[in-house]
Amino acid sequence: AQRFASIRAGVIAGILGSGGLYLGVMLMAGGSIYWVLWGLLFFVLGFSQKYWLPILSYPIESAWNLWLYRAQKRHPERSVELLSQHSAFWNEHQRLPLRGLESLLVTVHKDNQSAAQEAMMQLSNGLQSWAVQATQIEANMQRLEACDTIENIAEVHEELIVSEQLKGDVGTWLHGFFQSSQEVNTALKQNSYQQAAALKVVIKALKTRLEFLSSKKSAEVQRFGEIAKTWLRLVEKYLDDMLKIQEIPNPYIVGIPLKEGQDVFIPRPQVNKRIERLLVDRSAPPLLLYGQRRTGKTSLLNNLVKRLPDNFIMLFVDFQGPLSSAQDHLSFFYNLGRAMIKAAKKHYPNLTFPPLTEDTLRSDPATRFDEWLDEIEEAIGDKILLLALDEFITLDHAFHKGRLERATILGIFRNIIPHRSKFRFLFSGSHTFEELEHWPNYMINVQIAHLNYLSEEEARQLIEQPIKHFPLRYTTEALERVMTLTRCQPALLQSLCGDIVQIKDAQAVYKRLTVEVEDVEAAAPLVLEHGSLLFVEILEEENDQHGQAILRFMASHGEGAVVSLDALAAQLPGDLESRLALLLRRELIEPVGDEGYRFQVELVRRWF
C-alpha cells in the first residue's frame, strides 16, 4: 500500500485490509457472503483514503482553523504560535484549499517576517502552495495601500515581494508599482530640475496603467487601480508644490555621460564632421576618438547615432562593462556579441540579429564569432555597421594580465577592417595606439579625431543657456572667470556651474538671478570637494609618483605661474624630459614659449 499511496495510507490500508482478511477467514469458516463484501470494502477504502479522507476531514479542519483565526484576532501576540497549529502544517495531505490560511500568513508577516517566510517555504512545495502566492499578493497590496506620502512611495519597493512567478495582470501591476517606487526614490535624491523630469515620467506611467483599467474587472485589478489613483494624486501634488517654489532649475549633470538628446549636451560640430567624413571614406580606416578623461567622449558617442547617414547602423559597446572582466576568449566574444545585439535592439527595433550562444562559441570562439559576423552582414543588407568601442584601454589591461591573447583579439579586428566592407570601427579612449605595446601593428592607418576643451562659443552656451529659458544671467567678469578656472573643460564646467546654481538658489530673491565674480569664487572650492572623482582619476591613474611630484611643485607657485625648466630640474632631478612629455601628452600642462611650463586648467592646479 505504501508504494501506491503514502506511509499513512499504508497504515490505514493495513488496518482495514487486516479486517478484510479476518472477515474472509470467517467466511471460509462458514460465514455469509456479505462478510466478504465488507472485507473488500474495507480493503478498497484503505487504498483510496487519500481521495475521500480530505473531504471527510475538511469540515473538521475548517472549524479548527476558524477557531485559530479568531484566537489570533483576540491574541495577536500569539500569531506565530497559532499559525504553527494550522492544519496545513500537520495534515499535508489535505488537497482542498484551506481558505483563510493566506489571511493568517499576512497577519504574521506584518509582525514577524522571518517566521512568515519560513512558513511559506514549508507550504511552497505542498498542496497548499496557492496560499503562498495569495499571501504575497495580499501583503503587497496592503503595503501599497498604506502609502499615503510620496516618501512612503519612494521606500515601499524595499518591502515588496516581487518575483517572476507572479504572472498575468497581478504580476504586471506589481512590477509596475515596484518600478515606479524605485523611480520616485531616485528622483527625490536629485536636484529640482532633474527631479521634476523624473516625476513626470512616473506620472505618465501611472496614467498609462489607469487607461487600461476599465477593461479589467477582477477585484484585484480594481484594487490596484485605486492604489494607482492614490499614487498619481500624491505624485502630482508633490510635483505641483515643488514647481511653485521659486527655485532655479539645475540642469547640470556631473560624473555620468550624457544620454541621447539631453539638453545640456553640447554638440562638437568640428569633431562630428571629421568622424562623419572619415566614416564614408571608401578606404574605411579605423577611427580613434581621442581625448583626456571627462572631456565628453562617451557623451558624444551616445549622441552620434542620430547624426549618422541613414545607411549606417551604429552599435555602442562599453568595454568597461562585462567585457572588461572576461576571463577567456569565449567570455569575451560572447559578451561582445551580446552587447552588439542589445545595442541593435535599443536603436533599431526592426533589425533582428542572429543569436550567439556560449555553446556555439565553445569549440573555437574566434572562428565561431567570425562566422557569426557573416550572418550579421546578411542581416544588415546594404547598410554599414559602425562598431563604437568605448574605453578600449580596459582590453589592453586584460592583455597584460594574461586573461586574453593580444594576437587573437586584435587579429580579429585587424582582419575585419580590410576584409569586411560593411564594417567600420570607432575606438574611444584617453590613450593613443602608439602609447600601447603592439597595438600599432594591428591598428594600421588609424585616423584620430581629437576631443579636448569646448570652444568659447560652446562654453558660453553651456554656461548661459544650458536649457531653454534658463533664468541665470552672468556678468561679463563672472563669465570670463568661469572660463578661466575651467579652461572650458566640459566636466569641470558642468560641476562649477552646478555649484553656482546651488549657491544662487540659497540667496535672497533680489540677487538670485545675477551671477557675480564672488559667486564663482565661492563655488570653486565646492568643485574640488564634489568633483573629487575627476581629480582622483588624474592623480592616481594618469601619472606615477614622479609626475605627481612635478605637478605639486608647479601648483605651489600659484595661479597662472610659469615654472622654468631649470627650476624643475633643480627641484626634481632624474629623467625629467620623459616625465614632462607624459604630462604634456595627458594635457595637464603646456609649454609657454621658452619660459617653461604651466598648468592648462586652474581648477586642476588647485587640486594639487
TIKOLMAR-146916 format. One line per 8 residues: their letters; for each residue x, y, z of C-alpha. Coordinates in steps of 0.25 Angstrom, whole numbers, plus 5000, padded with zeros to 4 digits. Example, Ala and Ser with C-alpha at 12.3 -4.5 7.8 and 13.67 -1.06 7.14 Angstrom:
TIKOLMAR-146916
as) 5049/4982/5031  5055/4996/5029
//
This chain:
TIKOLMAR-146916
aqrfasir) 5000/5000/5000  5011/5009/5003  5017/5008/4989  5003/5013/4983  5000/5024/4993  5008/5028/5005  5012/5023/5019  4999/5028/5025
agviagil) 4991/5021/5014  4999/5008/5017  4996/5008/5031  4981/5011/5029  4981/5000/5017  4988/4990/5026  4977/4992/5037  4966/4991/5028
gsgglylg) 4972/4980/5020  4974/4972/5032  4960/4974/5036  4956/4969/5022  4965/4957/5023  4959/4954/5036  4945/4954/5031  4950/4946/5019
vmlmaggs) 4955/4935/5028  4941/4935/5036  4934/4933/5022  4943/4921/5019  4939/4916/5033  4924/4917/5029  4921/4931/5029  4912/4939/5020
iywvlwgl) 4916/4945/5006  4913/4959/5012  4925/4958/5021  4934/4956/5009  4928/4969/5002  4930/4976/5015  4944/4972/5015  4946/4976/5001
lffvlgfs) 4940/4990/5004  4950/4992/5016  4961/4988/5007  4957/4998/4996  4955/5009/5006  4969/5007/5011  4976/5009/4998  4967/5020/4994
qkywlpil) 4967/5028/5006  4975/5040/5000  4963/5043/4992  4952/5042/5002  4959/5045/5015  4962/5060/5011  4947/5062/5008  4943/5055/5021
sypiesaw) 4953/5063/5029  4951/5077/5022  4939/5082/5031  4947/5078/5044  4959/5085/5039  4952/5097/5035  4945/5098/5048  4959/5097/5055
nlwlyraq) 4965/5107/5046  4954/5117/5048  4956/5115/5063  4971/5118/5061  4968/5131/5053  4958/5136/5063  4968/5133/5074  4979/5141/5067
krhpersv) 4969/5153/5066  4968/5152/5081  4982/5150/5084  4991/5155/5072  5004/5153/5081  5001/5138/5079  5000/5139/5064  5013/5131/5061
ellsqhsa) 5009/5120/5071  4995/5119/5065  5000/5119/5051  5008/5106/5054  4996/5099/5059  4988/5101/5046  4984/5088/5039  4992/5092/5027
fwnehqrl) 5005/5088/5035  5000/5075/5041  4992/5070/5030  5000/5071/5018  4990/5062/5010  4979/5072/5010  4976/5074/4995  4965/5084/4997
plrglesl) 4969/5099/4999  4968/5103/5013  4962/5117/5012  4967/5127/5022  4981/5122/5022  4986/5134/5014  4980/5144/5024  4987/5137/5035
lvtvhkdn) 5000/5137/5028  4999/5152/5024  4996/5156/5039  5008/5148/5043  5017/5154/5032  5014/5168/5038  5020/5166/5051  5030/5154/5048
qsaaqeam) 5035/5153/5034  5045/5142/5037  5034/5133/5043  5025/5136/5031  5035/5133/5021  5039/5120/5028  5024/5116/5028  5023/5120/5013
mqlsnglq) 5035/5112/5010  5029/5099/5016  5016/5102/5008  5022/5105/4995  5024/5091/4991  5012/5085/4997  4997/5084/4993  4994/5098/5000
swavqatq) 5005/5105/4991  4994/5114/4986  4994/5121/4999  5008/5126/4997  5005/5134/4985  4992/5139/4990  4999/5143/5003  5010/5151/4995
ieanmqrl) 4999/5158/4986  4991/5162/4999  5003/5166/5006  5008/5175/4994  4994/5181/4993  4993/5185/5007  5007/5191/5007  5004/5199/4994
eacdtien) 4990/5203/5000  4998/5208/5013  5006/5218/5004  5000/5232/5008  5012/5241/5005  5022/5242/4994  5033/5237/5004  5025/5224/5006
iaevheel) 5024/5222/4991  5039/5224/4990  5042/5214/5000  5031/5203/4998  5039/5196/4987  5049/5191/4998  5037/5184/5005  5030/5178/4993
ivseqlkg) 5031/5163/4990  5032/5163/4975  5036/5150/4967  5036/5145/4953  5025/5135/4958  5015/5145/4959  5009/5145/4945  4997/5152/4938
dvgtwlhg) 4991/5165/4941  4995/5164/4956  5009/5162/4952  5009/5173/4942  5003/5183/4953  5012/5179/4964  5025/5180/4955  5019/5194/4950
ffqssqev) 5018/5199/4965  5031/5193/4968  5038/5201/4957  5030/5214/4960  5035/5213/4974  5049/5212/4970  5048/5223/4960  5042/5232/4971
ntalkqns) 5053/5228/4981  5063/5232/4970  5056/5245/4967  5055/5250/4981  5071/5249/4982  5073/5258/4970  5072/5273/4969  5059/5280/4966
yqqaaalk) 5060/5281/4951  5064/5266/4949  5054/5263/4960  5043/5269/4952  5047/5262/4939  5047/5248/4946  5034/5250/4953  5027/5254/4940
vvikalkt) 5031/5240/4935  5025/5233/4947  5012/5241/4945  5012/5237/4931  5014/5223/4934  5003/5223/4945  4993/5229/4935  4996/5219/4925
rleflssk) 4993/5208/4934  4980/5214/4938  4975/5215/4924  4975/5200/4923  4967/5199/4936  4953/5199/4930  4955/5186/4922  4959/5178/4934
ksaevqrf) 4948/5174/4944  4955/5166/4954  4955/5170/4969  4970/5170/4970  4972/5179/4958  4961/5189/4963  4969/5190/4976  4982/5192/4968
geiaktwl) 4974/5203/4961  4970/5210/4973  4985/5209/4978  4990/5215/4965  4980/5227/4966  4985/5230/4980  4999/5230/4976  4996/5238/4964
rlvekyld) 4989/5249/4973  5001/5249/4983  5012/5250/4972  5004/5261/4964  5002/5269/4977  5017/5268/4981  5021/5272/4967  5012/5284/4967
dmlkiqei) 5016/5288/4981  5031/5287/4976  5029/5295/4964  5022/5306/4971  5035/5309/4979  5043/5319/4973  5055/5310/4971  5066/5312/4960
pnpyivgi) 5066/5299/4951  5079/5292/4952  5081/5284/4939  5096/5281/4940  5100/5267/4941  5113/5263/4947  5121/5250/4947  5112/5242/4937
plkegqdv) 5112/5242/4921  5100/5250/4915  5090/5241/4908  5084/5244/4895  5076/5257/4894  5079/5263/4907  5078/5278/4907  5092/5280/4913
fiprpqvn) 5099/5272/4903  5107/5282/4894  5110/5277/4880  5124/5277/4875  5122/5281/4861  5137/5280/4856  5139/5266/4863  5126/5261/4857
krierllv) 5129/5266/4843  5142/5259/4843  5137/5246/4848  5125/5246/4838  5135/5249/4827  5144/5238/4830  5133/5228/4832  5129/5230/4818
drsappll) 5143/5228/4813  5144/5216/4804  5157/5212/4810  5149/5211/4823  5161/5213/4833  5159/5210/4847  5156/5223/4855  5161/5227/4869
lygqrrtg) 5153/5237/4877  5164/5242/4886  5163/5251/4898  5166/5252/4913  5157/5247/4923  5144/5255/4925  5144/5262/4912  5131/5257/4907
ktsllnnl) 5135/5245/4898  5125/5235/4903  5114/5246/4902  5118/5249/4888  5117/5235/4884  5103/5234/4891  5098/5245/4883  5105/5242/4870
vkrlpdnf) 5095/5231/4866  5085/5241/4862  5095/5249/4853  5100/5238/4844  5094/5236/4830  5082/5227/4829  5091/5215/4823  5099/5214/4836
imlfvdfq) 5095/5205/4848  5103/5209/4860  5105/5199/4871  5111/5205/4884  5119/5196/4893  5125/5200/4906  5138/5192/4909  5136/5196/4924
gplssaqd) 5124/5186/4925  5125/5171/4925  5135/5171/4914  5145/5177/4924  5144/5165/4933  5145/5154/4922  5153/5142/4927  5155/5136/4914
hlsffynl) 5152/5137/4899  5139/5130/4900  5134/5140/4910  5140/5152/4902  5133/5148/4889  5120/5144/4896  5119/5158/4903  5123/5166/4891
gramikaa) 5113/5159/4883  5103/5161/4894  5106/5176/4895  5104/5177/4880  5091/5170/4880  5086/5179/4892  5090/5192/4885  5083/5188/4872
kkhypnlt) 5070/5185/4879  5071/5199/4886  5073/5207/4874  5068/5198/4862  5056/5190/4867  5052/5186/4853  5066/5179/4852  5068/5165/4856
fppltedt) 5081/5160/4859  5084/5145/4859  5086/5139/4873  5100/5136/4878  5101/5126/4890  5113/5121/4898  5110/5107/4893  5112/5112/4879
lrsdpatr) 5126/5118/4883  5131/5107/4891  5138/5099/4881  5146/5111/4875  5142/5125/4880  5149/5133/4870  5145/5125/4858  5130/5124/4862
fdewldei) 5130/5139/4865  5135/5141/4851  5125/5132/4845  5114/5140/4853  5119/5153/4846  5116/5146/4833  5101/5145/4838  5101/5159/4843
eeaigdki) 5105/5164/4829  5094/5157/4823  5084/5163/4834  5088/5177/4831  5087/5176/4816  5093/5188/4809  5095/5196/4822  5108/5199/4828
lllaldef) 5111/5195/4842  5119/5204/4851  5124/5198/4864  5128/5208/4874  5137/5202/4885  5138/5211/4897  5149/5211/4907  5157/5201/4899
itldhafh) 5169/5202/4909  5162/5192/4918  5165/5182/4907  5179/5185/4908  5179/5183/4923  5173/5169/4920  5185/5166/4911  5195/5170/4921
kgrlerat) 5188/5161/4932  5188/5149/4922  5173/5147/4922  5173/5150/4907  5183/5148/4896  5186/5160/4889  5189/5153/4875  5175/5147/4875
ilgifrni) 5166/5159/4879  5174/5169/4871  5176/5159/4860  5161/5158/4858  5159/5173/4858  5171/5175/4848  5164/5164/4839  5151/5171/4839
iphrskfr) 5156/5185/4835  5161/5181/4821  5152/5169/4818  5138/5173/4823  5134/5185/4815  5121/5187/4823  5128/5189/4836  5134/5201/4842
flfsgsht) 5142/5203/4855  5142/5215/4864  5150/5213/4877  5149/5223/4888  5159/5225/4899  5169/5234/4907  5181/5227/4900  5186/5227/4886
feelehwp) 5190/5213/4880  5205/5218/4879  5205/5218/4894  5201/5203/4895  5210/5191/4893  5208/5184/4879  5194/5192/4876  5200/5200/4865
nyminvqi) 5204/5186/4858  5189/5183/4857  5182/5197/4856  5189/5202/4843  5186/5215/4837  5177/5220/4849  5171/5233/4847  5169/5241/4860
ahlnylse) 5158/5251/4864  5163/5259/4876  5153/5263/4886  5158/5274/4896  5152/5286/4902  5140/5293/4898  5141/5305/4889  5138/5319/4895
eearqlie) 5125/5319/4888  5121/5305/4892  5125/5308/4907  5116/5321/4907  5104/5312/4902  5106/5302/4913  5108/5313/4924  5097/5323/4920
qpikhfpl) 5087/5315/4912  5088/5300/4917  5073/5299/4915  5062/5308/4909  5058/5320/4917  5070/5318/4927  5068/5329/4937  5082/5332/4942
rytteale) 5090/5343/4936  5105/5345/4937  5112/5358/4938  5124/5359/4927  5134/5357/4938  5127/5345/4944  5126/5338/4931  5141/5341/4928
rvmtltrc) 5145/5335/4942  5137/5322/4939  5144/5320/4926  5158/5324/4933  5156/5314/4944  5151/5302/4935  5159/5305/4922  5145/5301/4916
qpallqsl) 5147/5286/4921  5133/5280/4919  5132/5272/4933  5138/5284/4941  5129/5294/4934  5117/5285/4938  5122/5283/4952  5125/5298/4954
cgdivqik) 5112/5303/4948  5104/5293/4956  5110/5298/4969  5108/5313/4965  5093/5309/4963  5092/5304/4977  5099/5316/4983  5090/5325/4976
daqavykr) 5077/5317/4980  5080/5320/4994  5082/5335/4993  5071/5346/4994  5061/5347/4982  5066/5361/4978  5080/5356/4975  5077/5342/4972
ltvevedv) 5077/5343/4957  5090/5350/4954  5104/5343/4956  5115/5351/4960  5130/5348/4961  5129/5346/4976  5119/5335/4973  5128/5328/4964
eaaaplvl) 5140/5329/4974  5130/5323/4985  5127/5311/4976  5141/5307/4972  5144/5301/4986  5132/5293/4985  5136/5287/4971  5149/5282/4978
ehgsllfv) 5140/5275/4988  5129/5270/4980  5137/5267/4967  5147/5258/4974  5146/5246/4965  5151/5254/4953  5163/5259/4961  5166/5245/4967
eileeend) 5166/5239/4954  5176/5249/4949  5185/5248/4962  5184/5232/4963  5183/5227/4948  5190/5237/4939  5203/5239/4946  5213/5232/4955
qhgqailr) 5219/5238/4967  5229/5246/4960  5219/5252/4951  5211/5256/4963  5223/5262/4970  5225/5271/4957  5210/5275/4958  5210/5278/4973
fmashgeg) 5223/5286/4971  5217/5294/4960  5204/5296/4967  5211/5302/4979  5215/5314/4970  5201/5320/4969  5190/5322/4958  5196/5324/4944
avvsldal) 5210/5323/4949  5221/5319/4938  5231/5309/4944  5244/5309/4937  5251/5296/4933  5263/5300/4941  5254/5301/4954  5248/5288/4951
aaqlpgdl) 5262/5281/4949  5267/5287/4962  5255/5282/4970  5253/5269/4963  5265/5263/4957  5265/5250/4949  5258/5247/4936  5251/5260/4935
esrlalll) 5249/5260/4920  5241/5247/4919  5232/5251/4931  5229/5265/4925  5226/5258/4912  5215/5249/4918  5209/5261/4926  5209/5269/4912
rreliepv) 5202/5257/4905  5192/5256/4916  5189/5271/4914  5191/5274/4929  5202/5285/4926  5206/5293/4914  5219/5300/4909  5220/5315/4910
gdegyrfq) 5230/5318/4899  5244/5317/4904  5240/5321/4918  5235/5308/4924  5222/5301/4927  5209/5304/4934  5196/5297/4937  5186/5296/4926
velvrrwf) 5174/5297/4936  5174/5305/4948  5164/5296/4956  5173/5284/4953  5185/5293/4959  5177/5296/4971  5174/5281/4974  5189/5278/4974
//
